[in-house]
Amino acid sequence: MASALRSLVYDQLKLLLPPRRPDSHKGHYGHVLVVGGGIGMGGAALMAAEAAARSGAGLTSVVTHPSHAGNFLARCPELMVTGANDAQVINALGERATTLVVGPGLGRDPWAKSMFVQTLALALRQQLPVVVDADGLGLLAIPPTRPDPQPQWLLTPHAGEAARLLGSSREEVEANREAAVRALQRRYGGVALLKGHGTLVCYERGARQVVECCRHGNPGMASGGMGDVLSGILGGLLAQGLPLRDAARLGVCLHGKAADLAAEAGGERGLLATDLFAHLRPLLNP
């Protein structure tokens, strides 16, 4: 089915981000706030936050479990990290944010649920775009945590997460991926991605849905953390002013193309999510 869809390729989208002005400063390129990293899962939020910064966001903040804060700064001192037990901290930090990413390594415990609810409330209150990924999608599938009205969000499920959001099975999603991503976008609004071989992007153009297929990527991406890096890339692009649709379209191409270049350099087997960073920067500066 995906072969008949319109293709998304990096070379056709790389100029969506214009050259930077000579008098640029960090305030021109947005402030991403990443919310994630429950106990024992700090790496996911760290990779998402670093990916946002490396994708060109002017500033990147993180709210994570207090046990991870020191490790985040040791890895990437450019991040502004807050270790928080109380989700109310999101309200204070959110006054400066222009884009939100919620879900990487968040977990499903009461801490995670409170962080998720506060993040979506902030998105609605301040009309901020929000990328919902990983455990955020799992929480979204639970009816009490689904907001009404819906924020300006970009949902990034793989087949298993899509199945939970649709109340179906992974097998049903994989049997007709185009129908699944259309159903996701119809049910939840915003822009829906369906990750996997030939990642699909579904959005509304006028009164009709459009589905496009990313032609980049390789089997080396079947490793932990790849989705977290994608969510950070998407957040970084949104922070720089791209609309949801274009951030999704360019983001999946940057992600897949960087992985292809990394695989060319060293092979597919053993490819790590953070290996994409070395190849991401040249792609963002064609």
Secondary structure as a PSIPRED ss2 file (coil, helix, strand):
# PSIPRED VFORMAT (PSIPRED V4.0)

   1 M C   1.000  0.000  0.000
   2 A H   0.000  1.000  0.000
   3 S H   0.000  1.000  0.000
   4 A H   0.000  1.000  0.000
   5 L C   1.000  0.000  0.000
   6 R E   0.000  0.000  1.000
   7 S E   0.000  0.000  1.000
   8 L E   0.000  0.000  1.000
   9 V C   1.000  0.000  0.000
  10 Y H   0.000  1.000  0.000
  11 D H   0.000  1.000  0.000
  12 Q H   0.000  1.000  0.000
  13 L H   0.000  1.000  0.000
  14 K H   0.000  1.000  0.000
  15 L H   0.000  1.000  0.000
  16 L H   0.000  1.000  0.000
  17 L C   1.000  0.000  0.000
  18 P C   1.000  0.000  0.000
  19 P C   1.000  0.000  0.000
  20 R C   1.000  0.000  0.000
  21 R C   1.000  0.000  0.000
  22 P C   1.000  0.000  0.000
  23 D C   1.000  0.000  0.000
  24 S C   1.000  0.000  0.000
  25 H C   1.000  0.000  0.000
  26 K H   0.000  1.000  0.000
  27 G H   0.000  1.000  0.000
  28 H H   0.000  1.000  0.000
  29 Y H   0.000  1.000  0.000
  30 G C   1.000  0.000  0.000
  31 H E   0.000  0.000  1.000
  32 V E   0.000  0.000  1.000
  33 L E   0.000  0.000  1.000
  34 V E   0.000  0.000  1.000
  35 V E   0.000  0.000  1.000
  36 G C   1.000  0.000  0.000
  37 G C   1.000  0.000  0.000
  38 G C   1.000  0.000  0.000
  39 I C   1.000  0.000  0.000
  40 G C   1.000  0.000  0.000
  41 M C   1.000  0.000  0.000
  42 G H   0.000  1.000  0.000
  43 G H   0.000  1.000  0.000
  44 A H   0.000  1.000  0.000
  45 A H   0.000  1.000  0.000
  46 L H   0.000  1.000  0.000
  47 M H   0.000  1.000  0.000
  48 A H   0.000  1.000  0.000
  49 A H   0.000  1.000  0.000
  50 E H   0.000  1.000  0.000
  51 A H   0.000  1.000  0.000
  52 A H   0.000  1.000  0.000
  53 A H   0.000  1.000  0.000
  54 R H   0.000  1.000  0.000
  55 S C   1.000  0.000  0.000
  56 G C   1.000  0.000  0.000
  57 A C   1.000  0.000  0.000
  58 G C   1.000  0.000  0.000
  59 L E   0.000  0.000  1.000
  60 T E   0.000  0.000  1.000
  61 S E   0.000  0.000  1.000
  62 V E   0.000  0.000  1.000
  63 V E   0.000  0.000  1.000
  64 T E   0.000  0.000  1.000
  65 H C   1.000  0.000  0.000
  66 P H   0.000  1.000  0.000
  67 S H   0.000  1.000  0.000
  68 H H   0.000  1.000  0.000
  69 A H   0.000  1.000  0.000
  70 G H   0.000  1.000  0.000
  71 N H   0.000  1.000  0.000
  72 F H   0.000  1.000  0.000
  73 L H   0.000  1.000  0.000
  74 A H   0.000  1.000  0.000
  75 R H   0.000  1.000  0.000
  76 C C   1.000  0.000  0.000
  77 P C   1.000  0.000  0.000
  78 E C   1.000  0.000  0.000
  79 L C   1.000  0.000  0.000
  80 M E   0.000  0.000  1.000
  81 V E   0.000  0.000  1.000
  82 T E   0.000  0.000  1.000
  83 G E   0.000  0.000  1.000
  84 A C   1.000  0.000  0.000
  85 N C   1.000  0.000  0.000
  86 D C   1.000  0.000  0.000
  87 A C   1.000  0.000  0.000
  88 Q C   1.000  0.000  0.000
  89 V H   0.000  1.000  0.000
  90 I H   0.000  1.000  0.000
  91 N H   0.000  1.000  0.000
  92 A H   0.000  1.000  0.000
  93 L H   0.000  1.000  0.000
  94 G H   0.000  1.000  0.000
  95 E C   1.000  0.000  0.000
  96 R C   1.000  0.000  0.000
  97 A C   1.000  0.000  0.000
  98 T C   1.000  0.000  0.000
  99 T E   0.000  0.000  1.000
 100 L E   0.000  0.000  1.000
 101 V E   0.000  0.000  1.000
 102 V E   0.000  0.000  1.000
 103 G C   1.000  0.000  0.000
 104 P C   1.000  0.000  0.000
 105 G C   1.000  0.000  0.000
 106 L C   1.000  0.000  0.000
 107 G C   1.000  0.000  0.000
 108 R C   1.000  0.000  0.000
 109 D C   1.000  0.000  0.000
 110 P H   0.000  1.000  0.000
 111 W H   0.000  1.000  0.000
 112 A H   0.000  1.000  0.000
 113 K H   0.000  1.000  0.000
 114 S H   0.000  1.000  0.000
 115 M H   0.000  1.000  0.000
 116 F H   0.000  1.000  0.000
 117 V H   0.000  1.000  0.000
 118 Q H   0.000  1.000  0.000
 119 T H   0.000  1.000  0.000
 120 L H   0.000  1.000  0.000
 121 A H   0.000  1.000  0.000
 122 L H   0.000  1.000  0.000
 123 A H   0.000  1.000  0.000
 124 L H   0.000  1.000  0.000
 125 R H   0.000  1.000  0.000
 126 Q H   0.000  1.000  0.000
 127 Q C   1.000  0.000  0.000
 128 L C   1.000  0.000  0.000
 129 P E   0.000  0.000  1.000
 130 V E   0.000  0.000  1.000
 131 V E   0.000  0.000  1.000
 132 V E   0.000  0.000  1.000
 133 D C   1.000  0.000  0.000
 134 A C   1.000  0.000  0.000
 135 D H   0.000  1.000  0.000
 136 G H   0.000  1.000  0.000
 137 L H   0.000  1.000  0.000
 138 G H   0.000  1.000  0.000
 139 L H   0.000  1.000  0.000
 140 L H   0.000  1.000  0.000
 141 A C   1.000  0.000  0.000
 142 I C   1.000  0.000  0.000
 143 P H   0.000  1.000  0.000
 144 P H   0.000  1.000  0.000
 145 T H   0.000  1.000  0.000
 146 R C   1.000  0.000  0.000
 147 P C   1.000  0.000  0.000
 148 D C   1.000  0.000  0.000
 149 P C   1.000  0.000  0.000
 150 Q C   1.000  0.000  0.000
 151 P C   1.000  0.000  0.000
 152 Q E   0.000  0.000  1.000
 153 W E   0.000  0.000  1.000
 154 L E   0.000  0.000  1.000
 155 L E   0.000  0.000  1.000
 156 T C   1.000  0.000  0.000
 157 P C   1.000  0.000  0.000
 158 H C   1.000  0.000  0.000
 159 A H   0.000  1.000  0.000
 160 G H   0.000  1.000  0.000
 161 E H   0.000  1.000  0.000
 162 A H   0.000  1.000  0.000
 163 A H   0.000  1.000  0.000
 164 R H   0.000  1.000  0.000
 165 L H   0.000  1.000  0.000
 166 L H   0.000  1.000  0.000
 167 G C   1.000  0.000  0.000
 168 S C   1.000  0.000  0.000
 169 S C   1.000  0.000  0.000
 170 R H   0.000  1.000  0.000
 171 E H   0.000  1.000  0.000
 172 E H   0.000  1.000  0.000
 173 V H   0.000  1.000  0.000
 174 E H   0.000  1.000  0.000
 175 A H   0.000  1.000  0.000
 176 N C   1.000  0.000  0.000
 177 R H   0.000  1.000  0.000
 178 E H   0.000  1.000  0.000
 179 A H   0.000  1.000  0.000
 180 A H   0.000  1.000  0.000
 181 V H   0.000  1.000  0.000
 182 R H   0.000  1.000  0.000
 183 A H   0.000  1.000  0.000
 184 L H   0.000  1.000  0.000
 185 Q H   0.000  1.000  0.000
 186 R H   0.000  1.000  0.000
 187 R H   0.000  1.000  0.000
 188 Y H   0.000  1.000  0.000
 189 G C   1.000  0.000  0.000
 190 G C   1.000  0.000  0.000
 191 V E   0.000  0.000  1.000
 192 A E   0.000  0.000  1.000
 193 L E   0.000  0.000  1.000
 194 L E   0.000  0.000  1.000
 195 K C   1.000  0.000  0.000
 196 G C   1.000  0.000  0.000
 197 H C   1.000  0.000  0.000
 198 G C   1.000  0.000  0.000
 199 T C   1.000  0.000  0.000
 200 L E   0.000  0.000  1.000
 201 V E   0.000  0.000  1.000
 202 C E   0.000  0.000  1.000
 203 Y E   0.000  0.000  1.000
 204 E E   0.000  0.000  1.000
 205 R E   0.000  0.000  1.000
 206 G C   1.000  0.000  0.000
 207 A C   1.000  0.000  0.000
 208 R E   0.000  0.000  1.000
 209 Q E   0.000  0.000  1.000
 210 V E   0.000  0.000  1.000
 211 V E   0.000  0.000  1.000
 212 E E   0.000  0.000  1.000
 213 C E   0.000  0.000  1.000
 214 C E   0.000  0.000  1.000
 215 R C   1.000  0.000  0.000
 216 H C   1.000  0.000  0.000
 217 G C   1.000  0.000  0.000
 218 N C   1.000  0.000  0.000
 219 P H   0.000  1.000  0.000
 220 G H   0.000  1.000  0.000
 221 M H   0.000  1.000  0.000
 222 A C   1.000  0.000  0.000
 223 S C   1.000  0.000  0.000
 224 G C   1.000  0.000  0.000
 225 G C   1.000  0.000  0.000
 226 M H   0.000  1.000  0.000
 227 G H   0.000  1.000  0.000
 228 D H   0.000  1.000  0.000
 229 V H   0.000  1.000  0.000
 230 L H   0.000  1.000  0.000
 231 S H   0.000  1.000  0.000
 232 G H   0.000  1.000  0.000
 233 I H   0.000  1.000  0.000
 234 L H   0.000  1.000  0.000
 235 G H   0.000  1.000  0.000
 236 G H   0.000  1.000  0.000
 237 L H   0.000  1.000  0.000
 238 L H   0.000  1.000  0.000
 239 A H   0.000  1.000  0.000
 240 Q C   1.000  0.000  0.000
 241 G C   1.000  0.000  0.000
 242 L C   1.000  0.000  0.000
 243 P C   1.000  0.000  0.000
 244 L H   0.000  1.000  0.000
 245 R H   0.000  1.000  0.000
 246 D H   0.000  1.000  0.000
 247 A H   0.000  1.000  0.000
 248 A H   0.000  1.000  0.000
 249 R H   0.000  1.000  0.000
 250 L H   0.000  1.000  0.000
 251 G H   0.000  1.000  0.000
 252 V H   0.000  1.000  0.000
 253 C H   0.000  1.000  0.000
 254 L H   0.000  1.000  0.000
 255 H H   0.000  1.000  0.000
 256 G H   0.000  1.000  0.000
 257 K H   0.000  1.000  0.000
 258 A H   0.000  1.000  0.000
 259 A H   0.000  1.000  0.000
 260 D H   0.000  1.000  0.000
 261 L H   0.000  1.000  0.000
 262 A H   0.000  1.000  0.000
 263 A H   0.000  1.000  0.000
 264 E H   0.000  1.000  0.000
 265 A H   0.000  1.000  0.000
 266 G H   0.000  1.000  0.000
 267 G C   1.000  0.000  0.000
 268 E C   1.000  0.000  0.000
 269 R C   1.000  0.000  0.000
 270 G C   1.000  0.000  0.000
 271 L C   1.000  0.000  0.000
 272 L C   1.000  0.000  0.000
 273 A H   0.000  1.000  0.000
 274 T H   0.000  1.000  0.000
 275 D H   0.000  1.000  0.000
 276 L H   0.000  1.000  0.000
 277 F H   0.000  1.000  0.000
 278 A H   0.000  1.000  0.000
 279 H H   0.000  1.000  0.000
 280 L H   0.000  1.000  0.000
 281 R H   0.000  1.000  0.000
 282 P H   0.000  1.000  0.000
 283 L H   0.000  1.000  0.000
 284 L H   0.000  1.000  0.000
 285 N C   1.000  0.000  0.000
 286 P C   1.000  0.000  0.000
